[in-house]
Amino acid sequence: MSQMNENRHFMQCPSFKERMAESDQSKGITPPPFGKPAVGELIQLPAFDNVVTIPSYVDLLDIRRSRRAYSDTPMTGAQLAFILWSTQGIQNFRGDVSTFRTVPSGGARHPFETYITVKHVSGVAPGLYHYRPTEHIGEKYCTIERVGDLPSDEKISEMLAGQTWASKAPVVLFHTCIPYKAEWRYVSLAHRVMLIDLGHLGQNAMLSAAALGLGSCCMAAYDQKTCDAILGLNGIDEYTVYAISVGASKE
């Protein structure tokens, strides 16, 4: 019961003004960079101006469901670009402090990075990729960088806590967190805020998949050590926090 009470307190928001006064932002410390430096080959995906097939917002809300069975139909590069842009795309920025994106984030901190296992996307070789939203600020293009080989179906299933169905998806988005991006402003309160932000990101992903006529499923179940190891993260300064499968649905 004591553990449950601790978790309940974690969801609350005590002493907000007092804690903010302790932040690195309030001390005038330089904010962390918007994105990570490139390490792999950069690939620009096609423009996604005409990829939406279900434009009605009411219809999107009505058809949005978690879909766990995927067909062999590959996604297009434009569809992948739209999903990435709609969950992390940078529209504008305010100096070196914050970015404004397609999803809301507490304090406009946007502490997440997106890695993608590409299995079946036309025009994109199978592999492990990292989305780079800083390459196209304010533009409806997306750039990804290749950071590794595509993990096997067995490895993807292991990353996702044994959910074998997810390894069949053309694409799985692995969202990671660089906590200091939010801690710089919100100190220890940042972790509660970041979990709220993940919900915004996940909903955008699912509605965007539905707008493309695709299925998706958000997953909070994953193996922390396996994901962090395969994505090349140290588990402290950056670590996995969420996964979303996307593809043409059999359902």
N, C-alpha and C positions, 0 to 999 in steps of 0.2 A: 504493500500500500504506500510506503514511503517513496518508492521509486515512481509510482504513478503520480503522487503529489508533486514531486520534483518536476516531472514532465508537464504537469498542468501549470505550474508556475512559469515554466519556460515559455508557454504560449502567452503569458501576460506581459504587460509593458510598464513596469514600475520605474520611477525615478528617471524619466526620459531626459528632461532638461539637465539634470545633474550629471548624468553619464555623458551626454553630448559635450559638456564643458571639458571633459577629459580627453576628447578625441584628438587625433593627430591633425585633423583639419583645423580645429580651434587653436592649435599650437602653431599654425602656419607652416606645417611640414608639407613638402611637395607631394601632390597626389600621385598615386601609381599610374603607369601608362595605360592607355585604353586597350592595347592588345599586346600579344607576345611577338617577339621577333620571328621572322620566317626562317624555317630550317629545311624546307623541301621545295620541290618543283611547284611553281605557281601555275594554276590552270584556271582560266576564265570560263565560266559556264555561260550558256546562251541566255539572251534576254528573255524575260518571262511575261511580256506584255499581253499575250493572248492565250495563256494557259488555263485560265479559270473557266470551268464548264458549268458551274452552278453558282450564279451570281447573287441569288436571293438570300439575304441574311436570315430570313425566317426559315427558309428551307434548310440552310446549313445547321441552324440550331435543332431542327427537327430530325435530321439524319445523322448527326454526330453520335457515334457509338464507338466503343472499343472493338477493333477488328483484329482477330488473331490468326486468321487463315488467309494466306496470300497465294495468288496465282503466279505462273511463270512469266507473266507479262512484264517486260522491263519498264522502269520509269524513264522519262526523258531527262536530259540535262536541264532543260528549262523548268520542269517540275521540281527537281531537286533545288534549283536556284530559288524558286518561289518559296519553298518550305524554309530554306535557310534564311532568306531575307525577312520573311514574315515572323520569324522567331528571334532574330538577332540583328537585323539590318539597321545600320546607322543612317539616320536621316539628316542629322545636323549635330553640331557640337557647340559647347560654350567654353571657349578658351581651352586650357589644359585640364579643366576640372571635371567635366561631365559630357556625356553623349546623350542625344535624344534618339530613341530607337522605336521600332514598331511594337514593342511591348513596354508597359510601365515597369519602373524599378525604383525602389525607395531611394530618394536622393539622387536619382539618375545615375546610380553607381554601376549597374549592369556588370555584376561580378562573374559572369559565366563565359565559358568557352564551349565550342561545339566541335566534336570529333565525329566522323561518319565512317561506318563500314559500308562501302559501296560494293554490292554484289551484282546487281543487274540494273545498270543505268546506261542507256544508249549514249555512246560518245565519250564515256568515262571508263577508263580501265578499272577493273576490280582492284580494290586496295583500301587502305586506311588513310583517311584524309582529315584535315583540320580546316574549318571555315575561318576566313579572314575578312571580317566586315570592315576593317579599317582601310581596305584597298579601294572601296567604292563608296565613300561617304556621300550621301544624297543622290546616288544613282541606283537604278534598278538593274544592277548587274551583281553577280556574285563571283568571288574568287576563292578557290580552295587550294590547299597545298597538300601534296602527297607526303605523308610522314611514315608510311610503312606498308607492308604487304597485308592483304586481306586475311584476317584470322579464319581458321577453318570453322565449319559449322559447329563442330564440337567445342571449340574455344569460345565462339560467340554464345553458345548455350551456357557454357561455364561462367562467362562474364555475367550472364543474366540469370544466375541462380537456378540453372537447370531448365529454363523455359525453352524447350527445343523448338517450339513453334516460331519463336522470334528469329531464329537463325535462318528461316526460310524467306524472310522479308528482303526485298531488293535493297533496302537501306535501313540502317539503325543509327539514330542520332544518340550519341553519348554526351551528355552535358556535364561539364566539370565546373568547379568553383575555384576561383582565386580569392580566398576570403579577405585578404587585406584590402582589396578594392572597396569593400563595404565597411570593413573594420576601421579604415582611415577616417570615415565619417561617424559611424555608429558604435564603435568600440565593441563591447560584448553583446550589445543589443543587435548587432549586425546579423547574427545567425538566425534569429527569428525573422528578421526582415527578408533575408535571402530565401527562406523557405516559402514565404508568401510570393516572392518574385517568381519562383519556379512554377507556381500554379498559373501565373499569367502566361509564362512561356509555353507551358504544356497546352493550355487552352487554345492559344494562337496556332500551335502546331496542328492540333486536331481539327480545328475549323478550316485551316488552310488545306489540309489533306482532303477534307470533305469537299471543299470548293474545286479541287482538281479531280473529283470523282474517285479518290483513293481512300483506302482504309488506314487506320493508325491505332496505336495502343501505347499509352503512357505507362511506364514501369518504374515503380519504386523499389522493386526487388532486384538486387544485383549483388555480385560478390565483390566487395570493396577491393581486396588485395589483387584479385585477378584483373579487374578493370584498370586499376591504377597502374599495374605492371605493364599491361599490354599498351596502354595509352602513354606510357613513359612518364608517369607522374610520381612525385615523391610522397604523396598522401598527406602532406602537411601544408605546403604552400599552394598546392593545387590537388584536388581530388574529385573523383566521380560523385555525382549527386542524383542523376536522373538518366533515364533512357527512353527513347520513343522509336518504335518501329513504324515504318511507312511502306506502303505498296498497294498494288491493285488487289482488291479483296475478293475472295471466293464467296463471302457471305452475302 
